[in-house]
């Protein structure tokens, strides 16, 4: 048992959320609404809960209505601690 075994460094798992872009009025920032379905504790009905996240968009390439995936990152500003990871579905233009 003279061999010293090194354990691999535990990689921190990055949180990913999927939501819809609801605002692009800020520079380099998009507001993403993430919806989740939960069961009501008393009545048992499935209800939709939503929360808005400010996400960093360096190139201002995402538009309202796009479905995007956001990833947690270091705090960029007071409200921004998420960055847009990828575009899932582009918004339909009429």
Secondary structure, DSSP 8 states (H G I E B T S, - for coil): ---------------EEEEEEEE--STTEEEEEEEEEEE-TTT--EEEEEEEEEEE-TT----TT-EEEEEE-S--SSSEEEEEEEEEE-----
